[in-house]
Amino acid sequence: MMNRLSEATLGQLPLAVPRPNYDRAAIGARIVHLGAGAFFAVTWRCMPMSF
């Protein structure tokens, strides 16, 4: 079973994997913009193909 990546599991990553070099606790939640392409891809997959 795989562990979910979190602040607590960063230390379990191999040393070759880069870690954040900033204080993650100082950053709040933000909005992620996926763009029109990602929105279209998700919407297209959710639409029934019987039109």
VMD Tcl script that draws the C-alpha trace (Angstrom):
set ca {
  {0.00 0.00 0.00}
  {1.31 3.43 -0.93}
  {1.45 6.34 1.50}
  {-0.17 9.60 0.51}
  {2.31 12.41 -0.06}
  {2.07 14.87 2.82}
  {4.24 16.98 5.10}
  {4.60 13.96 7.39}
  {5.80 11.62 4.61}
  {8.29 13.97 2.88}
  {11.11 12.44 4.93}
  {10.35 8.99 3.49}
  {11.12 10.06 -0.08}
  {14.44 9.05 -1.65}
  {17.12 11.74 -1.42}
  {17.06 12.16 -5.22}
  {13.52 13.58 -5.04}
  {13.60 17.36 -4.62}
  {11.76 18.82 -1.65}
  {10.09 22.21 -1.35}
  {12.58 24.87 -0.28}
  {9.97 27.19 1.25}
  {7.82 27.15 4.37}
  {4.73 25.23 3.25}
  {2.86 26.11 6.46}
  {3.11 29.82 5.57}
  {1.20 29.32 2.30}
  {-2.59 29.24 2.33}
  {-5.05 27.59 -0.01}
  {-5.16 28.94 -3.56}
  {-7.26 28.44 -6.68}
  {-5.88 26.12 -9.36}
  {-6.62 27.10 -12.94}
  {-6.52 24.10 -15.27}
  {-7.34 26.00 -18.44}
  {-9.91 25.43 -21.13}
  {-8.21 22.31 -22.48}
  {-8.43 20.43 -19.20}
  {-12.02 21.61 -18.65}
  {-12.99 20.41 -22.13}
  {-11.30 17.04 -21.64}
  {-13.15 16.37 -18.37}
  {-16.46 17.63 -19.73}
  {-16.12 15.59 -22.92}
  {-15.46 12.38 -20.98}
  {-18.51 12.98 -18.78}
  {-20.92 13.55 -21.69}
  {-22.94 10.63 -23.04}
  {-22.05 9.75 -26.62}
  {-25.67 9.35 -27.72}
  {-26.33 12.77 -29.25}
}
mol new
graphics top color blue
foreach p $ca { graphics top sphere $p radius 0.5 }
foreach p [lrange $ca 0 end-1] q [lrange $ca 1 end] { graphics top cylinder $p $q radius 0.2 }
display resetview
